[in-house]
Amino acid sequence: MESAVFPLKVIEKDKFIGIEGLDLNPDVLAYIQNFLNHGYGQTSVLKTTTRFNIDALSNEPVLKLVNLKRANDLRQFNKFFETVNANLASRGYYIGCFESKEQRKKRIFKKMSLLFAYPFYVIDFIWKRVFPKISLTQKLYFALTKGHNRVLPVPEVLGRLISCGFEINDYREINNLTYFTIQKISKPAFDNEPTYGPLITLNRVGKGGKWVKVYKIRTMHSFAEYLQKFVYDQNKLQDGGKFKDDFRITSWGKFLRKFWLDELPMLINWLKGDLKLVGVRPLSQHYFELYPKNFRERRQKYKPGLVPPFYVDLPDTLDEILASEKKYLMQYDKHPFLTDLKYFFKSFYNIIVKKARSK
């Protein structure tokens, strides 16, 4: 049976002194000490992948919780952290760790010669990253592995944690593992439609403020949509209005975005009547809220489009994007058909002749 709560060696006025019987890397110990010294309340320390051990902690909500078991070994990642959320007090803290995809690759190539490392890495990635995502192979994978030692990219882990009602306070690499500190801020989202698979649907603000489920080819890691505010708070926007240093995008996603291949499924939305051919870009709720309130209200009166005015004016900053959309809407109010016709041909001229790209 997995270990439950480890006894703390000394707790004096909520100050952590040491953990009895545990052999920890000094840097890991320092990270935990810093965490445990923060705030009030006794800390529970576990090494478990079982939700039963979380539920068995206490009859009262836990203020601070440390789990020394890697999240890679969790059979049901979200269910586990939904249980953590239910047992933590409001604004309660949790510290955990996982081996990232990059750290796993580093470990494999350090242990083996290049001749064996490359084929082993490819097979390991397919078996422990791809198979758990495909419906045809999921049952076989979990039956044989029980979910043990899965490959986890950093963006997916952080996105899952946020979807489970946590705020990311800190994450960093220590001893070739990623340690993270999170804080409970809300109830879990209980997402029944995570962005798995190559074809995904994303909620976007449509006409009248109604949600439009936009079809796209997935270019980001699973659950990356939950990281949008986190990425914005960390890095803000770059020229062109995109999120700066957006680590949510996969390597193949960058290629797809460069040639707009990821947006081809949005033609389905056009055929369904959710979008028109030319119009303001359909935005996520977070990006939409970056706009001034008065313009948000005006923008909601129009159906979003496949080809945005961005490719006519090629703005760099958010203010320039707003000015570009305002100019388009003013012209559209006067001459709807002619305005869309002009913007359509001007956009494709800039894209094909001037090689304009969304940055």
Order of alpha helices (4+ residues) and beta strands (2+ residues): beta-beta-beta-alpha-beta-alpha-beta-alpha-beta-alpha-alpha-alpha-alpha-beta-beta-beta-beta-alpha-alpha-alpha-beta-alpha-alpha-beta-alpha-alpha-alpha
